[in-house]
Amino acid sequence: MAGALALQSGPLPDWTAVSPALILALTGLLLFVIDSIDSDSDNTVLLAGLSTVGSLFAFGVAGWFLVEGTGQAATGGAISLYGDALVVDGMSLFFTLIFTIVAAMVCIASLDYVAEQRHQAEFFSLVLFAATGMTLMSMSNSLATAFISLELASLPSYALVAYLKDNRGSVEAALKYFLIGALSSAVFAFGISLVYAATGSLLLSDIASSLGDADGMTGILGMGVLMLLGGFAFKTASVPFHFWAPEAYEGAPAPISAFLSSASKAAGFAIAFRVFVEAFPLGQLPAGVDWVLAFQVLAVVTMTLGNFAAATQENVKRMLAYSSIGHAGYALIGLAALTAGGPNANVLGASMAHLLVYGFMNTGAFLFIALVEYWGVGTTFEDYNGLGARAPMACVAMSVFMFSLAGLPPFGGFFSKYVLFYSAIEAGFWWLAAVGAVNSALSLFYYSRVVKAMWIEDAAPTLELGSKPVGLYTAVIFAAVGTLLLLPAFQPVIETAQTVATALF
Amino acid sequence: MAGIFDFVPAIVLLPFVSFLVALAVGNRMPKGGAFAGIVATAGSFLLSLATFFTVSQGQTYNQTIYTWAQGLDGAVTLEFGLLIDPLSALMLVIVTLIALLVHIFSLGYMNDEGETGLPRYYAGLGLFTASMLGFVVADNLLMAFMFFELVGLCSYLLIGFWFREPGPPSAAKKAFLVTRFGDYFFLVGVVAVFATFGTAAFAGSESFPHLAEQALAGETSVNTFGFAAETWFTIVGLLVLGGVVGKSAQFPLHTWLPDAMEGPTPVSALIHAATMVAAGVYLVARMYGFYALSPTALAIIALIGGFTALFAATMGVVKREIKQVLAYSTISQYGYMMLGLGGGGYVAATFHLMTHAFFKALLFLGAGSVIIAMHHNENMWDMGGLKEKMPVTYYTFLSGSLALAGIFPFAGFWSKDEVLYETLIHGLGGSPILLVAYAMGLLAVFFTGFYTFRMVFLTFHGKPRSQTARDPHGVRWNVKGPLAVLGVLAATTGVVNMVPVEKLLGIKGIDFLHQWLDMSLDGLTAHHYAELTPYSSAYIGGEATTVAIGAAVSLGLAIAGAGLAYVLYNVPEPTEHTDKLGGIKTLLYNNYYQDEYQVWLANSVVRPISRGADKFDQGVVDGVVNGVSSVSLFSGSRVRRIQTGVVSNYAALLTLGLTVLLLGFGLLGGWFQ
C-alpha cells in the first residue's frame, strides 16, 4: 500500500505509471543502438538476454503496480495522462502482464531460433517495439491513440513475419499480412472518422457523453462502430478479418507466430474491451447501434469457423493458427455476453483471465513448433510421429498445451474456459456457452491428433533430432509450468481480472 | 471429550489395516496373514464391546468426521460420519464377534487343509469385515451406499476365491450382477433422497426420516416432484428397497445366494450371518423411521418377507448338499426379518437379526467342520453317523438347528415367535394384508423344522453311508473353539427379549432388547417407530392369550416339521422320499425355475432391449456425432478452399463480409430510413 500511495501522490509522478511501456521502448531503443554500432552483431545471448530482461522488468513493474493498486479504485482510480489520451488502470496493467510475459518467452526461445540469421538486433528490437505498441493499445483512452498504438504494434509485426528474408513463405506471408492490415487500418480509420462525425470527439469518455446528442446520426454512428469493430477484428484475427492469420502464422518464424497469436491477439482484445465498454456503454446507446449483437454473431462464427477449419488441417502449425482463431471466438464471449445491468464485470474478467492462460498455453504450443522447426522435422501430423520417445520432456509439455487448449482438467485452460462459459450462462447467454462447449468438444479431436502422433504412432526410422536448444527448451518448459500452475493459481487470477474489469463499468 | 467414541473409526480401520498387511506382506507372514486378521478383528471386537458398554450408559454419538464435497448455495454436502446408537453398537458387536470367529475357524478350514492363495483370502476377509463395519457405523445414506457396494465387491472376490475351478467364478459373477441389479435402484433412491431432502443423514433434526415425518405433518415442505408426499416417499423407499432385496437375497433377487455356496465355507458363514446378507435388513432397520411413514412400503416389505420365508423353506426341503440347505434357510430366515420389519416389529426383526447371526454362523461353521471331516464332500446322502465321531460338532450343530427350527427355549424360538406375534397382532388390528404374510411365515415354520432336522438326521444319525463317513478327518481346536462359543450363544441369546415370558407370567422389565433399542437418539427409538407405524394392535381374547396361542402354534408346527423329519430320516438306513412328491419334486429341485425364468428374462427381454439401445447408440447417437464431425470436416475443407492463398480474394471476402455486416445491422437498426 505504501508504494501505491507514494505513486499516487508522493515522490513518483503520475507519468511513471506508463513505465512498463517506457521500459519496453527503451530496451528496444537500446537494441537499436547496438544495431547501429554493430549491425552484424551475432552475440545472440546478449541480444536475447537484454530483450528478455527488459520484458521481464516491464512485467515486474506492471505486476508490482497491479499488486499495489496503481490506477485502481483503492488508490484513487485510473490515472489519466496527456490530456486523457492514455489511461493506466487495472485492466491495462493486467494486459501488460500478458504482453510482457509472452514477449519474454518469445525472446528466450528466439535465442536458438535466430542464432543462424543476420540482423538479429533488428529482430529483438522489433519484438520490443511491437510489445510497446501493444502496451499502449491497452492504455489508449482515445481513438487517435488507439489507431496510432495499433499501428505501432502492427508495423513491426509485418517486418517480423518477413524476418526470414530468404524464405519465400515468410516473405509472401508478410506481404499478405501487410495488405490485409492496410485494408483493415483503412476500415478502422474510416470508422474513427464516422464516430467523430457523429459525436464530435475522439476521447472515449467524451464520445460516451455525447451519444445522446447523436440523434439522426444513428446510421453514421452505427457504421462507425461496426468499422471500429472491423479494425479490432483484424487484430484479434476474428472472422471475417481473419484471412491473414493462417498465412502469416504459417509463414512467419514460429516464435513470431507465438507472439502474434498470443500477445497481439490479446492487445486487440484489450483495446476492443476498453473502446466498446467506455465509449459505447450499453445503457446509453441510441437504438439501432447494437454492437453486442454484432459481437455475438462474430463470436459464434469465429469459433465455429476456426475449429471446423482446424479439424481438417494436415499441417500442425496451420492447425494451431486456426485453433487460435477459434480461441478468439471464445474470448469474444467477453463482449458478446454483456447486457445492460448484467454481471458484465464477471464476463469481461473471465475473458481476460482466459487470454492470460491462453498466453501461456498457446505461446508454448507455437514455441514447440519452433523447436520442431529447429530440428528440421517436417510440419505435418505424420512428421510428429514418435517424437515422444525422442524428446519426452518437450512432448509432455506439448501434450499439456494441447489438453489445456482443449480445456481439459487438470490444466489452466480448463478453469479459464469453464469460468468463461459459466459467466456467459450467468449473464443469460446459455446458447453462447453451448456453442462454445460444442466447439471445445470438436477441438479435442484435432488437439488429440497431435498427442496421438507424438506418443502412440511409431517414428519413421529416419527420424533424427539434433541438439536440445537451451533457450527453446527453457521457454517451452516455462510455458508448460505456467499452464499447470494456473490451475491452482486460477483463483487470484480470476479475482484480479474481475476486479479490474469492474472498474470499467 | 476423549471418550471411547474417538476410537470408533479404529473399529473400521483395524480390519482394513489387516487387509493391507495381508495383501502386502501376507506371503512372508506365518499362516498367510491369518494372525493379522485375528488380531485386528479381536481389537475391533474389544473396541466394539467398549462402545457397547458406553452406549449402555446412555451415550450416543452422531458426528461428521470428514466432508468430502462441500455444497455451496444450497447444494448438497457429501460427508462421512459416524452414527453410534444402540442399533449400530449391537451390530458392531455381532459383526466383529462373528468375523473374529470366522478368522479363527479359517485357520482350521483353510490353513490346515493346505489351501494356496491364503494372503488373498485373508486380505479379502479383512476388507469384507472393514466394509461391513463402515456400513454399520455410517451416518448417512450415501456413505452407507458406498460401503454397501464395497461389501458387494468383497463378496465377489471371496465367493470367487477358487477362481481356477469353473463354478466359483461364475457364482461370483452371478452374485455380483444380481445384487448390482438391486443396487441400481438403491443408487437412484440415494439420488432421490438427496434431491428430495437435500440431506441423506440418518439421525438428527436435519435427517431425512425426520424431514419426511415433518413434511407429512405439513410442518415443512420438500421437493416431491409433483407427487403427493406419501406417494413419493413410498417410491423413494421402494427404490432403496431394491438394494435391500438384492443384498438380503429376497424374492425375486435371491438366486445368487445358493450359488454363492461355491465360496469357502467360512466366507459363507460371514456372508450369511453378519455381513452381506445382513446389510440389507440392517439398512431397513437403520432408516426404519422413513419406512414407517409409508404403509404401502411396509406392506410390500412384509409380503416380500413372508413370501420369501415360505418359498425358500420349501426349496430347502429337497436339497442334497448340506450347504444348499443352509443357503435356502438363510433366504428364508431373512424373509422373517423382512416380515418383522414390514409388520411393524422393529425390535422383533432386530432380535431375529441378532439370534440368526449367531445360529447361522454356527450352522455354517458346523457344516464347515463336517465338510473338513468328509474331505470336502458336501452330499448329505454320503454322510450319516457322524454323531459319535465328532461330538463337539454334533452338539453345537444341534444347538444351532434347534434355534433355526425355532424350538423352545433356543434363541431362534424367541425371536421368530416375536416376529410372528407382532405381525399377527398388527394384522388383527385392521391390516388384513399382514395376516396373509403371517400365514406364509407360519407355514414356513413347519418346513423349517422339517428341512433342519432332515439335515441333522441325514448328517449325524443313522449309519455311515460312505467310506469317508466311516473314517472322518479329525478337526482341531481352531474349529471346535468357535463352534463352542456360538453353540452357547445360539442356545441362550433368547433371554435378551423374552416377551412371551413377560406377557404370560407378568414379569416386568425382561424385554432387555426393547429397552436397549429405546435408548437411541431422538427419533431413532423403538418407541418412536411404534408411534410412526400405521398399525394398531388387536388380540384374540387378550394379550396373554394371543401370546400363548401364537407361541403354541408356531412351536407346534416346528415340532411337527421336526417330527416328520424324525419319522422319515432318523432311521439307520434312510431312503429318499422325494419321489413321493411327484411333479412337485422336479419343481423344487429346479428351485421353481427361478434361474430359468431370469435367464429367459435376460435373453428374451433384456437382450432385445439392449440391442435396441445399441442400435440407437450406434445409429442415432453415434450418427449425430459422426454427422457433426463429417459436417465439420466437410465444411472445414470448404473453409480451406476459401483460403485460396490469393490475397486479392481475401481482400474481396473481407470487404464482402464487412458489407454484409453493415447491411444486416443497417437494416436491423434502421440506419437507412
Interface residues (C-beta under 8 A of the other chain):
Chain A: L175 K176 L179 I180 L183 S184 V187 T218 G219 G222 M223 L226 M227 G230 V239 P240 F241 F243 W244 P246 E247 A287 G288 V289 D290 L293 A294 V297 L305 N307 F308 A309 A310 A311 T312 Q313 V438 L442 F445
Chain B: V628 S629 S632 L633 S635 G636 S637 V639 R640 Q643 G645 V647 Y650 A651 L653 L654 T655 L656 G657 L658 L661 L662 F665 G666 L668 G669 G670 W671 F672
